[in-house]
């Protein structure tokens, strides 16, 4: 069994803004309705901007991604608890090319204990930018928050080291894979779960080997299985 993990407080030097080149994944692992090639077509920009900062004793993650209609913007706040980071709030907006908000989603507080959500739960879109802070010598499990009615268990594993070429240059990286626990949907048992593992589509991430372990490359759905599948590659850090 893997240990249930909290993402720890970030290492020193994590704060700052990273810019990523974004493009659709060439070959999709999941065959859902939403296709990144359509969502990212005809964009005025191919740059995603990700900012991590400290604020009021917590950590704030802000993302800003291009879409053919404008931009997708997210702000996720965490409190720093003794066991690690705990998700606190989320705001997600889509703005059109004129800057008008065409979709708005807000979770002002997660109320973990009152509605039965686990504390070791993180918005799934935030995980690619934070999993590098985990100690990954052994497999870990945690919960991805999809929406108020869907919390999924995920497994996270180290998959070796690699010198990776990205727009920012060559980086020594640690490769990490993440995949869903199928037993969340159907009880397979341990034998069938092991047999199915090689065929489960995976999220793949490469993090800088040195702290603050920034994401260098992400490949997979931006969100839960079935979300648009993209590639992010680190282009600049400020």
C-alpha atoms as one frame of an Amber mdcrd trajectory, in Angstrom:
protein
   0.000   0.000   0.000   1.235   3.496  -0.736   1.322   6.139   1.967  -1.397
   8.779   1.865   0.503  11.975   1.193   0.200  15.645   1.984   2.114  17.963
  -0.311   4.641  19.657   1.979   5.215  23.361   2.371   7.318  24.498  -0.597
  11.107  24.753  -0.471  12.946  28.055  -0.225  13.103  30.000  -3.477   9.890
  28.602  -4.926   8.157  31.967  -5.341   8.171  33.485  -8.805   6.664  33.326
 -12.261   7.331  30.591 -14.795   6.388  30.829 -18.462   5.564  27.708 -20.437
   5.149  26.973 -24.114   1.821  25.200 -24.501   0.618  22.982 -27.338  -1.761
  20.056 -27.866  -0.471  16.589 -27.164   0.281  14.803 -30.431  -1.301  11.488
 -29.415  -4.146  11.368 -26.908  -4.317   8.744 -24.160  -7.930   9.505 -23.293
 -10.662   9.855 -25.891 -13.032  12.327 -24.322 -15.116  14.999 -25.991 -12.730
  17.911 -25.390  -9.790  18.086 -27.793  -6.854  20.393 -27.074  -6.201  20.787
 -30.798  -9.542  22.538 -31.065  -9.309  24.496 -27.809  -5.796  25.747 -28.573
  -6.330  26.457 -32.274  -5.944  29.975 -33.603  -4.534  31.377 -30.351  -2.994
  34.828 -30.286  -0.487  33.497 -27.709   1.065  30.084 -27.086   2.359  31.014
 -23.618   1.029  29.842 -20.264   2.010  31.814 -17.166   2.224  30.180 -13.724
   2.906  32.179 -10.567   3.601  30.788  -7.097   3.814  33.130  -4.108   3.464
  33.346  -0.357   0.481  35.261   0.974  -0.956  35.687   4.487   0.841  32.650
   5.862  -0.180  30.470   2.949   0.689  29.689  -0.656  -1.085  30.977  -3.761
  -0.894  29.352  -7.193  -2.084  31.435 -10.166  -2.282  30.068 -13.694  -3.084
  31.857 -16.935  -3.484  29.724 -20.060  -4.383  30.747 -23.619  -7.489  29.467
 -25.382  -8.902  30.237 -28.798 -11.579  32.336 -27.044  -9.200  34.273 -24.777
  -7.656  33.049 -21.504  -8.337  30.517 -18.732  -7.294  31.945 -15.346  -7.167
  30.164 -11.994  -6.212  31.174  -8.473  -5.815  28.466  -5.833  -4.973  29.237
  -2.200  -3.488  26.860   0.366  -3.016  27.143   4.088   0.138  25.753   5.669
  -0.872  23.128   8.237   1.450  21.009  10.427   1.078  18.074   8.039   1.633
  20.195   4.905  -0.481  22.232   2.507  -4.272  22.131   2.675  -6.399  23.501
  -0.178  -8.376  26.530   0.941 -10.109  28.212  -2.019 -10.331  28.275  -5.801
 -11.418  30.834  -8.378 -11.514  29.934 -12.090 -12.497  32.245 -14.929 -12.557
  32.184 -18.711 -12.253  35.582 -20.356 -12.871  36.261 -24.028 -10.677  38.204
 -26.426 -12.275  41.461 -25.248 -11.547  40.716 -21.587 -15.153  39.931 -20.634
 -15.669  37.098 -18.129 -17.705  34.400 -19.890 -17.434  31.732 -17.179 -16.818
  32.053 -13.448 -16.388  29.332 -10.826 -15.596  30.059  -7.184 -15.096  27.832
  -4.157 -14.565  30.307  -1.291 -13.698  27.577   1.208 -13.414  23.807   0.982
 -15.017  22.959   4.363 -13.094  19.673   4.301 -14.253  18.135   7.570 -17.885
  19.307   7.388 -18.654  17.656   4.056 -16.266  14.716   4.366 -13.499  15.802
   2.004 -10.001  14.627   2.955  -7.415  17.231   3.938  -4.848  15.648   1.586
  -6.860  16.857  -1.388  -5.658  19.210  -4.120  -7.267  20.680  -7.253  -6.149
  18.406 -10.076  -4.913  21.293 -12.237  -2.511  22.375  -9.465  -0.760  19.032
  -9.077   1.677  19.375 -12.025   3.196  22.473 -10.419   3.515  21.082  -6.876
   4.254  17.356  -6.968   7.973  18.072  -7.261   7.904  19.059  -3.579   7.032
  15.499  -2.525   9.627  12.980  -1.414   9.150  10.358  -4.121  11.410   7.487
  -3.175   8.284   5.428  -2.548   4.913   5.499  -4.285   2.475   8.020  -2.838
  -1.279   8.398  -3.038  -3.356  11.532  -2.662  -6.732  12.906  -3.651  -7.435
  15.165  -6.609 -10.347  17.563  -6.216 -12.311  17.653  -9.469 -15.451  19.430
  -8.238 -17.752  19.351  -5.227 -19.085  15.941  -6.236 -15.919  14.263  -7.454
 -12.753  13.570  -5.465 -10.509  10.924  -7.063  -7.622   8.973  -5.598  -4.373
   9.159  -7.571  -1.034   7.417  -7.353   2.261   9.245  -7.839   5.538   7.454
  -8.605   9.099   8.422  -9.403  10.059   7.057 -12.824  13.783   7.831 -12.900
  15.964  10.772 -13.877  16.504  12.364 -17.256  18.406  15.227 -18.870  15.598
  17.056 -20.613  15.800  19.645 -23.371  13.185  22.398 -22.947  12.851  25.913
 -24.395  14.631  27.233 -21.279  17.562  24.892 -21.978  18.798  21.496 -20.784
  17.841  20.537 -17.256  18.560  17.619 -14.938  15.093  16.351 -14.092  13.229
  13.785 -12.044  10.453  12.081 -14.008   7.178  11.450 -12.219   4.095   9.549
 -13.383   0.602   9.944 -11.971  -2.408   7.762 -12.657  -5.895   7.192 -11.238
  -6.891   4.394  -8.883  -9.376   2.356 -10.906 -10.865   1.005  -7.687 -12.480
   4.400  -7.212 -14.885   3.444 -10.021 -15.036  -0.346  -9.857 -13.677  -2.820
  -7.336 -11.011  -4.789  -9.179  -9.064  -6.314  -6.321  -5.293  -6.387  -5.997
  -4.567  -8.974  -8.734  -6.609  -7.299 -11.474  -5.328  -3.870 -10.431  -1.712
  -5.019 -10.924  -2.563  -6.543 -14.306  -4.336  -3.369 -15.442  -1.616  -0.946
 -14.325   0.485  -1.041 -17.556  -2.597  -0.109 -19.587  -3.804   2.801 -17.442
  -3.148   6.148 -19.199  -0.696   8.228 -17.199   0.146  11.852 -16.579   3.883
  12.462 -17.041   5.858  15.247 -15.387   9.501  16.229 -15.276  10.722  18.397
 -12.375  14.043  20.138 -11.848  16.235  17.856  -9.770  17.345  20.789  -7.616
  15.052  22.799  -5.347  12.630  24.497  -5.796  11.817  21.610  -8.205   9.964
  23.601 -10.847   7.976  21.776 -13.472  10.051  21.534 -16.671   7.609  19.503
 -18.774   4.059  18.220 -18.366   2.316  15.810 -20.711  -1.272  14.696 -20.182
  -4.811  15.929 -19.511  -5.012  19.382 -17.936  -7.517  18.211 -15.371  -9.199
  14.833 -14.821  -9.131  11.980 -17.347 -10.941  13.211 -20.447  -9.767  16.820
 -20.081  -7.886  18.392 -23.013  -4.445  16.782 -23.310  -1.574  19.234 -23.548
   2.183  19.598 -23.371   3.735  22.350 -21.248   7.479  23.093 -21.533   9.346
  25.551 -19.355  10.497  28.590 -21.324  11.497  31.218 -18.729  11.557  31.902
 -14.990  11.415  35.277 -13.239
